[in-house]
Amino acid sequence: MQIYFPIAEISLNIFLVLAMGGGVGFLSGLFGVGGGFLMTPLLIFIGVPPAVAVATEANQIVAASVSGVIAHWRRNNVDIKMGMILVIGGFVGSTAGSFLFKLLREIGQIDLVISLSFVLFLGVVGSLMVVESVRLIMRSRKGGYRKKAHQHYWAHGLPFKMRFHKSKLYISVIPPLLVGFFVGVLAAIMGVGGGFIMIPAMIYLLGMPTSVVVGTSLFQIIFVTANVTFFHSINTQTVDVVLAVLLLAGAVIGAQFGARVSGMLGRTAARPIGRDRSRGLRETSYRPGIRAERPILNRPGDRGMSRVAALVLAFGLAATTPQAIAQSLVADMSESSISITSNFTGKDILLFGAVDGPSDVVVVVQGPREELVVRRKAKISGIWMNRRSVTFQSVPAYYAVASSRPLEDIAPGTVRAQYRMGGAFLDFALAADTRHLAGEELLQFREAILRNKRRESLYFEAENSVLFRERLFRTSIVFPASAPEGDYTVRTYLLRDGRVIDEQSTPLQIRKAGIERTIFDLANQRPALYGIIAVLIALASGWLAAALFRRT
């Protein structure tokens, strides 16, 4: 069962999303981590845009953390005083991180930073946790090892000390503030709660007992991720509340089970062992040589009743309409508009018609125009980074060509260029600041647009896809779930002897409708209100789950 997400603008399996939320929620309650270090890469892996994955996961973590912290609160495992110090640092860090995220997105480096952050931090933290676990195992086998209640480090000698009775500590507030700040920055950039950093820091740097670390970590995560959700809603409009709610549904339940299992584990066993989960992370890049084209016109299953209906309708149109008798070409579509609703997974539009004799038919579909920034990557110290960028104006967001034969056999290059029959003949206007670009370099950037649009299934050419039966013809135009909103133009050309002898233009509209339209408009037109609503939904979901699972 597929569901459409209005901000991410993709369709995903609802059961997959629920299962992912439940699994990560379980880890949240078990280890006191938000679970974003797993969920964000997983969301990117299944096709969610990185910016949307980061912002939406922060919203999901709010609910999972609320549910988990209530469970730990009932067990008296939350140090509120320490949590508030961490929250102060986290608020400052997450606010700064949100604006840094916006800046990185504008300069085109956010995907790279997200990827490197996961590889670096999860790799380092995971390695340290494995080393610590191996040491504990070796010491337990040797026996006779006894750890001190509190070990003192250089951090304990800093000024501005405060007593934390719940944690039985008397330390400076500077280390907790710095830990909170650092975790806040990570939460904004990586879409994580930061527990995989904060838990080890609270245990090994601050010397907090493991019994209160989990609940205190979740307490801090609630406020930091709520702040991240709000600022991402304002700055980038990338919080998909529909996706977040589905993740919440699984996560808040999983967090309750995780919290109960956590109470059964020993102090040492409850310490998280990090692992590098970043292998699933994918990076979108404009690199030469990538081919990922998929023919999506005239699918094998597009036969039967659709074919019969097309032939009957086309024959009736050609035979009974007086105007049609005087025309060389008559064409129409099965639908003139597409509504994007919650169950939208793409749409097949049937185009059919009739001609007055032996000829070729070419169908050209162009979507709304957009300004597009193309960035070329360069390998620097073994890392692919965005370097040169070029801005193109009036680029079709969607482009498709269907023809009865190979285009080069139907018409010469001059005719194909005149009627934009083929991606090579599309006119990509340069922005004013990059109009000096020409020659081979310009060609490389144009090819990058075509290559990446084809990879996204938004550009394609399907030769031999217009099927004839005597004078009747038909073809199927497929619009993927990622097809952008706007006004489309479907042009049907009739060609003989390499010349266009007749043509017909038909408009097509794609619009979000229903709740999807409301959510999209609210997110883009009133982002502050949208961010507040997203946070309130997360808080209410977490509280409701905790109330439902409360033991009587």
N, C-alpha and C positions, 0 to 999 in steps of 0.2 A: 504494500500500500504506500503510494507516494504522496508527499505533501509539498506544496510550494512555499518557499520562504521569501517574503516580499523585500527584505533588505539585502539578503545574500543573492537573491534573484536566481535561485536554483531549486530543483526538486530533489528530495532525498526520501529514502525509505523510513517511514515513521518508527517501525520496530527497531531498526538499526540505531536510530537516534536515542530511543528510550533505553535500549540495552547499554549503549555507551554511557548515558547519564547514570544508570544504576550502578555500573561497575566502578566508575570514578567516585560516585557518592559513597560507596562502601569504603574505599580507600581514605576518603575524607574523614569519615567517622573513626576509622581504625587508627590512622597515623597522625591525625590532626593537620593534614595538608589539604589545600583547596582542591587538588586534583588537576589543576590546569596544566601541570607539566606533562600529563598524559593526554588530556582532552584537547588542548589546542593543536598539537601535532596531528592528532587523529582527525579533527575537523578539517584541517588543511589537506590531509591525506584523502579524504572522501570528496574533496572538491570545493569546500567552502573557501572563499577568498581570505587570505591571511589577515587582512585588517578586520574583517567581519568576525573571523574566528577568535581573535584576541579580545575584541570588545564584548562579544556575546558571551564568551567563556567567563569573563570577569563578572557578568551579571548572574550567570548560573552558579558561580562559586558563592555568591552572597547567600542564596537559599540553602545550599548544601551546608555552609558554615553555620547558619542560624540553627538549622535542625540539629547539627552535631553539637554545637555549644550548649544548647538547652539540655541535651542528654548529659553532657559533662557537668553542667551546672547543678543538676539534680544530685550528682555524685560528689558535689563540693570539690570539683577539680579545676576551678578557674581562679587565677590570681588577678582580680580586677585592677588592682593598683598597678601591677606590672603591665597589664594589658593596656591601660590608658596611656602609659609612657610610650609603649610601642605604637599605639594609635596616633599619637601626636607626630612622631617621626614618620609614620606611614602616610599620614595626610599630606605632609609637605612633599615627601618623595613621590607619591602617586600623582599629585598635581603637576609637579615638574616633569614627571615621566609622560603624562598625557600630552603636554605641549611639545615635548621632544618627539613623541610618536607622530604628532601632526606634522612637525618639521621634516622628519625622515620620510614620511609619506609624500610630501610635496616634492622632495628632491629625488624620489624614486629609489630610496635605499632601505625602505622598511622591511621588505621581504628578506633581504640579505641579513639585516640586523636581527630579525626574529630567528632565522635559521642558525646564525652563528651563536646567538645567545643560548639557544637550547643545547647545541652541541657542546659549548664551552662549560656552562654551569652544570648541566646534568652529568657531563662526563667527569668534571672535577669532583662534584659532591658525591656522585655515585662511587667513584674510586676511593674517596676518603671513608665512606660508610663501609665499603667492603673491607678495607684495611682494618678499620675499627672492629668489625665483626670477627675477622680472623684472629685478631689479638685477643678478644674476649674468649673465643673458643680455645685458643692455646693456653690461656691463663687458667681457665676452668679445668682443663685436663691436668695441668701441673698441680693444681690445688694449692691451698695455703695463701692465696692472694686475697687481700682485703683492701677494698678501696675506701679512701677517706670520705667522710660525709660531704665535705666541700674542699675543693682544691683551689688554691689562690693563684691568680695569674696577674700580669701587669695591669690588666683592666681594672682590677679591684683596688688599685692605688690611685685612681683618678679622683678629682674633686667632685663636689655636688652629690654627696652620698645620700642615699635614702634607704629606709628600712622597709623591706617587703616581708611582712609577717607570714603570709601564706606560703611563700617560697623559702622562708627562713634564710633570707639574704640581707646583707647590708652592703650595698655596692653603689657606685656612681650611676647617675641616670644617663651619662653620656653614651656608654655602650648600648643600652636598650634603644636610645634615640637613633643612633647610627644604624643599628640593625633594622629598626622600623623604616628609616628613610630608604635604605638600600632595597629592602623588600618592596616598598611602595613603588620605586622606580621599575623594578622587575615586573610587578603586577601590571603596570601601565603598558609596558613594551611587549611583554611575553604573554599576557593574559593568564597569569598564574596567581595563586594565592600567596606564593612565596614560602610555603611551609617547608619545602625541601631545602631551603636555605635557613629559615628561621629555627626549625626544630634542632638541627645540629648546633646552631649558634647559641640557643637558649640552654642547651645541655652542657656543651663543652666550653663556651665562652663565658656565659653568665653563671653557670653552675646551678641552674634550676633543677629541682627534682623532676624526674620523668612523669610522675603522677599528675602534676599540674601543667606540664608543658603542653600537652595535647589540647586541653580545653582553653588555655590562655592563647595559644596560637590561633585557634579558630575564632576566638573573641576578637583578636586584632584583624584577622582576615575579613570579617564582616564589614567593618568600617572602611578599610582600605579599598576593597573591591567595589563597594557601593560608591565611593568617591571616583574610582576609575570609570565605572559605568556612566556616571553623570557627566564627567568631562569628555568621554568618548562620544556620548550622545550629542554634546554641544559642538565639539571640534571637528569630528569626522562623520557623524551620522552613520555609524557602522554597527550599532547595537540592534540585532535582530531579535525582537522580543518573542516572536513565535518560536524560533529555534531555541531560545533560552528557556521558554516555558516547557517545551518537550524535554529538554535536558533536565530541568528542575524536577519534572514528574518522576523520573527515574532516580535522580540524585538524592532527593530528600528522603526517599525510602531506603536507598542504599546506605545513606549516612547513619540511619538509626541502627541498622544491623551492624555496621562497622563499629559504632560506639559501644554496642553491647559486647562484641568480640574483643574490643580493646580492653574492656574491664576484666576479661578473663585471662589476659596475657600478663606475663611477668614484666617487671620494670625493664629488664634488658631486652626482652623479646619485642617490646613495643617501640623500640627505636627503629626508625625507618632505614632501610638499606636502599640507597638510590641506585637507579640503573639508567643508562642513557637510552631514552625512548625516542630520540630525535630522528631515527632512521626513516620514519614515515613522513618526514617533512619534505615537501616538494617546493621548489622555487621556480617561479615563472621567469623565463629569461628570453631575450631576443638574441639567440645565437644562430649563426649560419648552419645549415645542414639538417635542421630538424624537420622531419616530415611526419605529420600525424593526421593526414587527411582521411576523412571517412565519407564514403558515398552515402548520402542520406536521402536521395531522391529515388522514388519508385522502389520502395522496399518490397521484398518478395511477397509479403502478405497483403499487399495493396491490390487485391484482385476481387473476384466474386461480385458481390452486389455493387461495390463502388464502380467497377468497370461497366457493369450493365447499366447502372444509373447514368454514368457519363455518356455512354453511347446513345441511350434513349433521349436524354435531355439535349445532347448536341444535335441529334437528328431532328428532333422536334423543333429546335431553335432554327436550324438551317432551312427546314422545309416549310415551316408555317409562317415565318415572319416576313412580311413583304419587303422590309428594308434589307433583310439578309440576302434576298435573291439578287439584289443589285450590288452586293459587297463581295469582295474576294475572300475576306476573313471575318468570321464571327466567333467570339470567344467569351467565356464567362467563367466564374468561379463558384464553388459550392458554398462559400461563405465570404462575406465582405468585411467581417470584423472578428477579432479574437479577444475574448475576455480572459484575463489572468485571474484565476480564483485559487482557492486552497488546494484543489486537486489537479492543478495545471502541471502537466509533464511534457508539454510541447503540443504541437498541433500540425496535422496534415491537411493541407488545402488542395482540393481537387480542381484543376483547371482543365476545361474541355472546350471543344469548339468544332467548327467545320470550315473547310476550304473549298474553292470552286474548281480545283483540279490538282494534278501532281505538283507538289511543291515541298519546301522545307519550312519548318516552324522553329523559331527560337524564342524562348521566354526569358526575360531579364527582370529580376526582382531586386529593388534597392530599398533599403530601410532609411530611417531618419539620419541626417548628417550630424556629425559630432567633431569636436576638436580633439585631436589625439597626439599625445606626446610619446615619441618613440625613443627609447634609450638603448644605446649600444654598450654591451658589456666588454670589459677588457680583463684579462687575467693578471692580477697583481698579487705577487707573493703566493701564488697557488690558489687564489680566491677570485672568483668571477664577480666583478663589481661594475655597477653602472657608471659609465664615463661620459661619452658624448650624447647629447639629447637634441632631437629635432622636433619641432611642433608642426603638425599638419592640420590644416583647416578643411572643413567640409568633407570629412571621410565618411562614407556610408557605414553605418553600424552593422548592417546586414547586407549581404550581396549573394545572389544565386543566379545561375544560368542553366537552363535546360534546353537541349536541342535534339532534333530528330536524327542528326548525323554529326560527326566530328566537325567542329566549327570551321577549321581550315578547309574542309571540303565543301562547305556551304557558301562561304563568302570570302573575298580577298581581305587582306589586312586593313585596307583603307575603309571598307564598309564596316568591318568589325570595330574599328576605332571610332568611327562616327556614331555608332549606336551602342557603344560600351559593351560589346559582346565578348566578355572575358576579363579576368582580373588585370591582365597586363595593360588593358586600355582604360582603366579607371583613372580619373583625374583627381590627384591628391594635391590640393593647393598648399603651398608652404606659407607659414606665418611670416609676418613682415620682418622679424628679426633673424630669420634663417633663409631668406630668399636668395642669398648668395650661393647656397649649396647647389651643386650641379654635377653632371657627369657620373662617374662610377660610384661615388659616395652616395649621391642621391638615390641611385638605383638600389644600393644595398639597404637603405632605409625603407624604400618602397617594398622591397621583397620581404623585409621584416614584418611589415604590416600584413601582407598577404599570408605569410607563413603562420603568424600567430592567430590571425582571424580564422584560418582554416583549422588550426588546432582546437580552437574554441567552437568549431562547427557553425561559425557565423558567415564564413565565405566558402562557397563550393561551386564547382562546375560539373554538371552531369551530362555528358554527351550520350546520344542514343537513348535518351530517357523520355522523349516525346514519342508516343506510340500512335501509329496510324492504323485505321481500319477503313479502307477505301477513302472517303473524303472526311471522315471523322477522326479527330485526334484527342489525346488526353495526356496529362502528366500530373504528377503529385509534387507539391512543394511542401517541404517539411520545415517547420519553425521550431527550433529546440526550446527547452524551458528557459534558456538564458537569452532568448531573443529580446532585445530592448523594446520598450514602449515607444510608440510614435506612429507617424503616418508613413505607410509603405506605398510604393508604386510598382504595379505588375504590368510590364509591357510585353505584348505578344507581337512578334514580327513574322510576316509571311514573305518568304524569299524564293525567287526563281532566277536561275542563271546568274547567281551571285549578286542579285539586286533585291532590295527591299521594295516590294510592290504594294504592300498594305501593312498597317500596324494598328494596334488597339491598346489603349492605356486604361487600366482599371485600378482604382484606389483600394487600399486595405488598411485597416486600423488595428493596432494592438494596444490594449489598455488594461491596466489593473482594475479590478472591480471588487465590490463588497468590502469585507474586512481588510483585505490586502491593500486596497486603495486607501482606506482610512489610516492604516498603520504607516504606509509609505508617506502619505501627506503629513501626518503628525510628526514623523521622524525628521522630515526635511523642512517643514514650515514652522514648527514649534519644538525645536530640539530639547530645550530646557525642560518643558513639561513632559515630553516623551521620556527623558532620562529619569525624572522623578517617578513617573508611573512605572517604569521598568524596575527601579529599585524597590518601590512599594510592593509590586507583585512578587519580587523575590523574597522580601522579608515576610510577607504574608504566607507564601508557600512554605517557607522553612518553618514558621511557627505552627502552621496547620499540620504539617507532617509530624512535628514533635508532639503536638497535642493528640493526634490520632494514635501514635505509638506509645503514649504514656501508659505505664502499667498501673492498673487500679489495685 
